[in-house]
């Protein structure tokens, strides 16, 4: 595992320390978890904006397509397609 350093303001450090204490984890684990959540949020946001396809977000999150669809549904994210795109996809199935 590689090491990276970063500068945080006092508020950020205090929040990390509070989470670590409350969850009985070390600060490094908390920061890694928060970075993971940030990457997840970013991927969902880009998918929602139409910048990522379902296939691409699945690959980024290391999930199957069905797992990704379930995860997006859990977050209340609808597919960023309009009705015409839906009809074109449906016609392609026939």
C-alpha positions in Angstrom: 0.0 0.0 0.0 1.3 3.4 -0.9 1.3 6.4 1.4 -0.1 9.8 0.6 -0.2 12.9 2.7 -2.6 15.8 2.7 -3.4 18.9 4.6 -6.7 19.3 6.4 -8.0 22.2 8.4 -8.8 21.8 12.1 -12.4 21.2 11.5 -11.7 18.3 9.1 -9.3 16.7 11.5 -11.7 17.1 14.4 -14.5 15.4 12.4 -12.2 12.5 11.4 -11.1 12.1 15.1 -14.8 12.2 16.3 -15.8 9.5 13.7 -12.8 7.4 14.6 -13.6 7.6 18.3 -17.4 7.0 17.9 -16.9 4.0 15.5 -13.8 2.7 17.4 -11.6 2.8 14.3 -8.2 4.3 13.5 -8.1 7.6 11.7 -6.6 6.1 8.6 -9.4 3.6 8.2 -12.0 6.5 8.6 -10.2 8.5 5.9 -10.1 5.6 3.5 -13.8 4.9 4.1 -14.7 8.6 3.5 -12.6 8.6 0.3 -14.5 5.5 -0.8 -17.8 7.2 -0.1 -16.6 10.3 -2.1 -15.7 8.1 -5.1 -19.1 6.4 -4.9 -20.9 9.8 -4.7 -18.9 11.1 -7.7 -19.6 8.1 -9.8 -23.4 8.3 -9.0 -23.4 12.0 -9.8 -21.7 11.5 -13.1 -24.1 8.7 -14.0 -27.1 10.9 -13.1 -25.7 13.7 -15.2 -25.3 11.3 -18.2 -21.5 11.5 -18.1 -21.2 7.8 -17.3 -23.0 4.8 -18.8 -24.4 2.0 -16.7 -21.6 -0.2 -18.0 -18.9 2.3 -17.1 -20.2 3.0 -13.6 -20.4 -0.7 -13.0 -16.8 -1.1 -13.9 -15.7 1.9 -11.8 -17.5 0.5 -8.8 -16.4 -3.1 -9.5 -20.1 -4.3 -9.5 -22.2 -6.3 -11.9 -24.8 -4.5 -14.0 -27.6 -5.9 -11.8 -25.8 -4.9 -8.6 -25.3 -1.4 -10.0 -28.9 -1.1 -10.9 -29.9 -2.2 -7.4 -27.5 0.2 -5.8 -28.7 3.1 -7.9 -32.3 2.2 -7.1 -31.4 2.2 -3.3 -30.2 5.8 -3.8 -33.3 6.7 -5.8 -31.3 7.4 -9.0 -33.3 7.0 -12.2 -31.6 6.2 -15.5 -30.7 9.5 -17.3 -32.6 8.5 -20.5 -35.6 10.1 -22.0 -38.7 8.3 -23.4 -37.4 8.3 -27.0 -34.2 6.6 -26.0 -36.3 4.0 -24.1 -38.4 3.3 -27.2 -35.3 2.9 -29.4 -33.8 0.4 -26.9 -37.1 -1.5 -26.8 -37.3 -1.6 -30.6 -33.8 -3.0 -30.7 -34.9 -5.9 -28.5 -37.5 -7.0 -31.1 
